[in-house]
Amino acid sequence: MSVPSSDSEFVTRSDTSVYETDEPVLYAVEAGIASLTLNRPAFNNAQNSQMTYALDAALRRAVDDDEVKVIVLRGAGKHFSAGHDIGTPGRDINKPFERAHLWWDHTNKPGGEYLYAREQEVYLGMCRRWRELPKPTIAMVQGACIAGGLMLAWVCDLIVASDDAFFQDPVVRMGIPGVEYFAHPYEMNPRIAKEFLMCGDRMPASRAYEVGMVNRVVSRDELEAVTYALAAKIATQPRMGLALTKQAINHVEDLAGKRTAMDAVFAWHHFAHVHNAINHVEDLAGKRTAMDAVFAWHHFAHVHNELLSGDKLGGYDAKAMAKANKQAAASEGESA
């Protein structure tokens, strides 16, 4: 006896993306240090799936290369990364890729499953995967590190920033409580994380250093030299010692509740007000559980926005974000 499926029918979506480069991530190795460069400077290194899978492949290549001791992640051009691609010609949200995890393809799935499956793979899943790779990673950050850019910097073991760098997660303006890899209350004090999210303002590198998010802040002219000197120093340590040290510290974080809490609440799909996400994380004091909970709320917000306005992002796209940043900079007498 067959049982009728409760699943909605599959849907057809057209991929209209046009790539400006065949090399969204550049790879080079010198003196035991692998340099992975985000290479979409014309779009401030906005992360489409082409870039995400290329970065995953580059990290795998660096892990597999016994000559590589340390990995430096950097961005070409003026900015480290303006976040996820939500508006360039290369936005490839409807393009199928050979997936790195065991989630099914999202492109033909209906409703909330469409974004949920995709972001399990390319956002939350990838970031967890990269955090746990055994070789030390350093993010070299200049200019903008916004939203999805934060995710790339935060999965690295160390962050070296130029004094003109700034960090920002403005997605609360979309009705979404932070990016998918919800590490905010672990990268800074929860009360500071609330201000960071609820106001959506830029956090300058000097402040990021004060709250413990960044290891070092140097001038733009010194950024590369200081970053690679730090990488070279780390590279003199034994490979297994570095791997075990990284694993030990990550494990201690997870024992404190990060991983267990995230897993426990990943399936929650109920809606919460934006400030409840931070309050809940404080109570759980667990990074992985909290991320799973907020990831579910994030996707509820997508559906909620679409029901209200017909737009998953609540009408707030990349151009609107850039305009708001320029207006804020102008009012502060800064140059964007």
C-alpha positions in Angstrom: 0.0 0.0 0.0 1.5 3.3 -1.1 1.4 6.3 1.2 0.9 9.7 -0.4 3.7 12.2 0.2 3.1 15.4 2.1 5.9 17.1 0.2 5.0 19.9 -2.2 5.7 19.4 -5.9 9.2 20.3 -7.1 9.6 23.6 -8.8 11.7 24.9 -11.8 13.9 27.9 -11.4 16.1 29.6 -14.0 19.7 30.3 -13.4 20.5 33.7 -15.0 23.9 34.3 -13.3 26.8 35.6 -15.4 30.3 35.3 -13.9 32.9 38.0 -14.4 35.8 35.6 -13.6 36.7 32.0 -13.8 39.0 32.3 -10.7 36.9 33.6 -7.8 39.6 32.4 -5.4 43.3 32.7 -6.1 45.7 30.1 -4.6 49.5 30.4 -4.0 52.0 28.8 -1.6 55.3 30.3 -0.5 57.6 29.3 2.4 54.9 27.0 4.0 52.2 29.6 3.8 49.1 29.2 1.6 47.5 32.4 0.4 43.8 32.2 -0.5 42.6 35.4 -2.1 38.9 36.2 -2.6 39.0 37.5 -6.1 35.8 39.5 -7.0 37.2 43.0 -6.3 34.8 44.7 -8.8 32.0 43.5 -6.4 33.9 44.0 -3.2 34.4 40.2 -3.0 30.7 39.4 -2.5 30.4 35.7 -2.0 28.4 33.8 -4.6 28.3 30.0 -4.6 31.0 29.9 -7.3 33.3 31.6 -4.8 32.2 29.5 -1.8 32.9 26.2 -3.5 36.1 27.5 -4.9 37.2 28.5 -1.4 36.2 25.1 -0.1 38.3 23.4 -2.8 41.3 25.8 -2.0 41.1 25.0 1.7 41.1 21.3 0.9 44.1 21.8 -1.4 46.0 23.6 1.4 45.1 20.9 3.9 46.3 18.1 1.6 49.6 19.9 0.8 52.2 18.7 3.4 54.3 21.7 2.6 51.6 24.1 3.9 51.8 24.9 7.6 49.5 28.0 7.8 46.7 29.4 5.7 46.1 33.1 5.1 42.7 34.2 3.9 42.6 37.6 2.2 40.6 39.7 -0.2 41.7 41.4 -3.4 41.0 45.1 -3.8 39.8 47.7 -1.3 37.7 45.4 0.8 38.0 42.0 2.5 34.3 41.0 1.7 31.0 42.9 1.5 29.2 39.7 2.4 27.0 37.3 0.6 26.1 38.1 -3.0 22.5 39.3 -3.0 22.6 41.5 -6.1 25.5 41.1 -8.6 25.3 39.6 -12.1 27.1 36.5 -10.6 24.5 35.8 -8.0 24.0 32.1 -8.7 21.5 31.1 -6.1 19.6 28.9 -8.6 22.6 27.1 -10.0 23.2 23.4 -8.8 26.7 22.5 -7.6 28.4 19.3 -6.6 27.8 19.6 -2.9 30.3 19.1 -0.1 27.8 17.9 2.5 24.9 15.4 2.5 22.1 17.9 2.0 20.1 17.5 -1.2 20.1 20.1 -4.0 18.0 23.1 -3.1 17.3 24.5 -6.6 14.1 22.6 -7.3 12.7 22.7 -3.7 9.6 24.6 -2.7 8.9 27.2 0.0 11.3 27.5 2.9 13.1 24.3 2.0 14.7 26.1 -1.0 16.8 28.5 1.2 17.1 26.2 4.2 18.8 23.4 2.2 21.0 25.8 0.4 22.2 27.7 3.5 22.8 24.4 5.4 25.3 23.6 2.7 27.0 26.8 1.6 26.8 28.9 4.8 26.4 27.1 8.1 27.8 23.7 6.9 30.8 25.2 5.1 31.7 27.5 8.0 31.7 24.7 10.5 33.8 22.6 8.1 36.3 25.4 7.7 36.5 26.2 11.5 37.5 22.6 12.1 40.2 22.1 9.5 43.4 21.1 11.3 45.8 23.8 10.0 46.0 27.3 11.5 44.1 30.0 9.6 44.6 33.8 9.6 42.1 36.3 8.2 43.9 39.4 6.8 41.1 42.0 6.8 41.1 45.4 5.2 38.2 47.7 4.4 34.7 46.2 4.7 34.0 42.9 6.5 30.2 42.8 6.4 27.7 40.1 7.2 28.9 37.0 5.3 32.4 38.5 5.4 32.2 38.2 9.2 31.5 34.5 8.8 34.8 34.0 6.8 36.8 36.0 9.3 35.3 34.4 12.3 36.0 30.8 11.2 39.7 31.7 11.1 41.9 31.1 14.2 43.4 34.6 14.1 42.4 38.0 12.6 44.8 40.7 11.7 43.0 43.9 10.5 44.1 47.2 9.0 43.2 50.3 10.9 40.7 51.3 8.2 38.9 48.0 8.5 35.3 47.8 9.8 33.0 45.0 10.8 29.2 45.1 10.4 26.2 42.9 10.4 23.2 45.0 9.2 20.8 42.1 8.4 18.5 42.9 11.3 17.2 45.6 8.9 15.9 42.7 6.8 14.0 41.3 9.8 16.7 38.6 10.3 18.6 38.1 13.6 22.1 38.0 12.2 24.0 35.9 9.6 23.7 32.1 9.4 27.0 31.4 11.2 25.7 33.0 14.4 28.9 33.6 16.4 28.2 37.1 17.5 27.9 36.4 21.3 31.1 34.4 21.1 33.2 36.9 19.2 32.2 39.7 21.6 30.4 40.2 24.9 26.6 39.4 24.5 25.6 43.0 25.5 28.0 44.3 22.8 26.6 41.8 20.4 23.1 43.1 21.0 24.2 46.7 20.1 26.2 45.4 17.1 23.1 43.7 15.7 20.3 46.0 16.8 22.0 49.2 15.6 23.7 47.6 12.6 26.5 50.1 12.8 30.1 49.7 11.6 32.5 48.5 14.3 36.0 50.0 13.6 39.0 47.7 13.9 40.1 49.5 17.0 36.9 48.6 18.7 37.0 45.1 17.4 40.4 44.7 19.0 39.1 46.1 22.3 36.3 43.5 22.4 38.6 40.6 21.5 37.4 39.9 18.0 40.7 40.9 16.4 44.2 39.9 17.4 46.1 42.8 15.9 45.4 46.2 14.2 48.0 47.8 12.0 48.2 50.4 9.2 47.1 49.3 5.7 50.7 49.6 4.6 51.9 47.2 7.3 49.0 44.7 7.0 50.5 42.2 4.7 54.0 42.2 6.3 52.6 41.8 9.8 50.1 39.1 8.8 52.8 37.0 7.0 55.3 37.5 9.8 52.8 36.1 12.2 52.0 33.2 9.8 55.8 32.5 9.5 56.2 32.4 13.2 53.4 30.0 13.7 54.7 27.9 10.8 57.9 27.1 12.8 55.8 25.1 15.3 55.3 21.3 14.8 52.4 20.5 12.5 50.7 18.0 14.9 51.2 20.3 17.9 49.4 23.1 16.0 46.6 20.7 15.0 46.1 19.4 18.5 46.2 22.9 20.0 43.6 24.1 17.6 41.5 21.0 18.2 41.8 21.4 22.0 40.7 25.0 22.1 37.8 24.3 19.7 36.8 21.3 21.8 36.8 23.3 25.0 34.5 25.9 23.4 32.2 23.1 22.3 32.3 21.4 25.8 31.1 24.8 27.2 28.0 24.3 25.2 28.7 25.6 21.7 28.2 22.4 19.8 25.6 20.6 21.9 23.3 23.6 22.2 23.4 24.3 18.5 22.5 20.7 17.6 19.7 20.5 20.2 17.8 23.4 18.8 18.6 23.2 15.1 15.1 21.9 14.2 13.3 24.8 15.8 11.4 26.7 13.3 9.4 29.1 15.4 9.6 32.8 15.0 11.4 34.9 17.6 11.8 38.6 17.8 15.3 39.8 16.9 16.4 40.6 20.5 15.2 37.2 21.7 17.9 35.5 19.6 20.6 37.1 21.6 18.8 36.5 24.9 18.4 32.9 24.1 22.0 32.5 23.2 23.1 34.0 26.6 20.9 31.5 28.4 22.2 28.5 26.4 25.8 29.7 26.5 26.4 27.3 23.7 27.7 28.3 20.2 26.6 25.3 18.1 23.1 25.1 19.6 22.6 28.8 19.4 23.7 28.9 15.8 21.2 26.2 14.9 18.4 28.0 16.7 19.2 31.3 15.0 19.7 29.6 11.7 16.1 28.3 11.9 14.8 31.8 12.9 16.8 33.3 10.0 14.8 31.2 7.6 11.5 31.8 9.3 12.3 35.5 8.7 12.9 34.9 5.0 9.4 33.3 4.7 7.9 36.0 7.0 9.3 38.8 4.8 8.1 37.2 1.6 4.6 36.7 3.0 4.5 40.4 4.0 6.2 42.1 1.1 6.8 39.5 -1.6 10.6 39.9 -1.0 12.7 37.4 1.0 15.0 40.3 2.0 12.3 42.7 3.0 13.2 45.1 0.2 16.8 45.6 1.6 19.3 44.6 -1.0 23.1 45.2 -1.6 22.5 48.6 -3.2 20.3 49.8 -0.3 23.0 48.6 2.2 25.8 50.4 0.3 23.6 53.6 0.2 22.9 53.4 3.9 26.7 53.0 4.6 27.6 55.9 2.4 25.0 58.1 4.1 26.2 57.1 7.6 29.8 57.8 6.6 28.9 61.2 5.1 27.1 62.1 8.3 30.2 61.2 10.3 32.5 63.0 8.0 34.1 59.8 6.8 35.0 58.7 3.2 33.4 55.4 2.3 
